[in-house]
Amino acid sequence: MQFEVMNAEATIEIDVGPEMTARLDADEIHALYSTFWLGRHVELAARRVLEPHFDEGEDAVGAALHIKHVDMAPVGARVRIRAWTTLVEGHLIRCNFEAHHGEVLIAHGTQDQVCLPAEKIKQRIARAYDRLR
């Protein structure tokens, strides 16, 4: 991993669609941007922080996600998620993030990734699939 990752950040914007609402199975609980979808988008933003800084043959896997969902965004809202690196310790890379709807902070937290040789990740994936047999 290139050293510059420590100063890296990425921002994505998401338009909240009706498929992104809070649901329990097929039943809609609230017509609002769900924490589930927020987590997916945080993972995307954090990955975008890392990708330009991989060395040849490197990859990363998600290791932890902590979300504090503090306000709401309705269907139709545009949500901006900014992630930035706050820790590089061995193979661990942590990004903090904030999510805003307009000027309103709707969520914040951290996302951890572990950077490893891509071949090692492929081997671990193969072992996981071997357990299905």
C-alpha positions in Angstrom: 0.0 0.0 0.0 1.3 3.4 -1.0 2.1 5.8 1.9 -0.2 8.5 0.4 -3.2 6.5 1.5 -2.9 8.2 4.9 -4.0 11.5 3.3 -6.6 10.0 1.0 -10.3 10.7 0.9 -13.2 9.9 -1.4 -16.7 11.3 -1.7 -19.7 9.6 -3.4 -23.3 10.8 -3.9 -26.3 8.6 -3.7 -29.9 9.4 -4.7 -32.1 7.5 -2.3 -34.4 5.2 -4.2 -37.5 3.4 -3.0 -35.5 0.1 -2.9 -33.3 1.6 -0.2 -35.9 2.0 2.5 -36.0 0.2 5.8 -37.6 -3.2 5.3 -38.3 -6.4 7.2 -38.4 -9.1 4.5 -40.8 -7.7 1.9 -42.5 -5.3 4.3 -41.5 -1.7 4.4 -41.0 -0.4 7.9 -40.1 3.2 7.1 -39.9 5.0 3.8 -36.4 6.3 4.7 -32.8 5.6 3.7 -32.0 2.4 5.7 -28.9 1.8 7.7 -28.5 -1.4 5.7 -28.1 0.6 2.4 -26.0 3.3 4.1 -23.6 0.5 5.2 -23.3 -0.7 1.6 -22.6 2.9 0.4 -20.0 3.5 3.2 -18.2 0.4 2.1 -18.1 1.7 -1.5 -16.8 5.1 -0.4 -14.1 3.5 1.8 -13.0 1.2 -1.0 -12.7 4.2 -3.3 -10.3 5.7 -0.8 -8.0 2.7 -1.1 -8.1 1.7 -4.7 -5.8 4.4 -6.2 -3.1 3.4 -3.6 -2.8 -0.3 -4.1 0.6 -1.6 -5.1 0.8 -4.2 -7.8 -0.8 -7.5 -6.6 -2.5 -6.0 -3.6 -6.2 -6.1 -2.7 -8.3 -5.5 0.5 -11.2 -7.0 2.3 -13.6 -5.4 4.7 -13.0 -6.2 8.3 -15.3 -4.0 10.4 -18.1 -1.4 10.0 -19.4 0.9 12.7 -22.3 3.2 11.8 -24.0 5.8 14.1 -27.2 6.7 12.2 -28.2 10.1 13.8 -30.7 11.6 11.4 -33.0 10.7 8.5 -33.0 11.0 4.7 -36.2 10.4 2.8 -36.7 8.7 -0.6 -35.5 11.2 -3.2 -32.8 12.7 -1.1 -29.3 13.1 -2.4 -26.8 11.7 0.3 -23.2 12.6 0.2 -20.8 10.2 1.9 -17.2 11.3 2.5 -14.6 8.8 3.7 -11.0 9.5 4.7 -8.1 7.5 6.1 -7.4 7.9 9.8 -5.3 4.9 10.6 -2.7 2.7 8.8 -1.4 0.1 11.1 0.3 -3.0 9.6 -2.3 -4.4 7.2 -5.2 -2.5 8.8 -6.5 0.6 7.2 -9.3 2.6 8.9 -11.5 5.2 7.3 -13.8 7.5 9.1 -16.9 8.7 7.3 -19.7 11.2 7.4 -22.9 11.1 5.5 -24.9 14.2 4.8 -28.3 15.0 3.3 -27.8 18.6 2.3 -26.1 20.2 5.3 -27.6 17.7 7.8 -25.3 15.1 9.2 -27.2 11.8 9.0 -24.5 9.3 10.0 -20.9 8.9 10.9 -18.5 6.1 11.9 -15.6 4.0 10.8 -14.9 1.3 8.2 -11.8 -1.0 8.5 -10.2 -2.9 5.6 -7.3 -5.3 5.7 -4.8 -5.0 2.8 -3.2 -8.2 1.7 -1.6 -9.8 -1.3 -4.4 -10.5 -3.8 -3.3 -14.1 -4.1 -3.7 -14.6 -0.3 -7.2 -13.2 -0.5 -8.0 -15.6 -3.4 -6.7 -18.5 -1.4 -8.9 -17.5 1.6 -12.0 -17.2 -0.7 -11.3 -20.7 -2.1 -11.0 -22.1 1.4 -14.4 -20.5 2.3 -16.0 -22.2 -0.7 -14.3 -25.5 0.1 -16.3 -25.5 3.4 -19.5 -25.8 1.3 -18.5 -29.2 0.2 
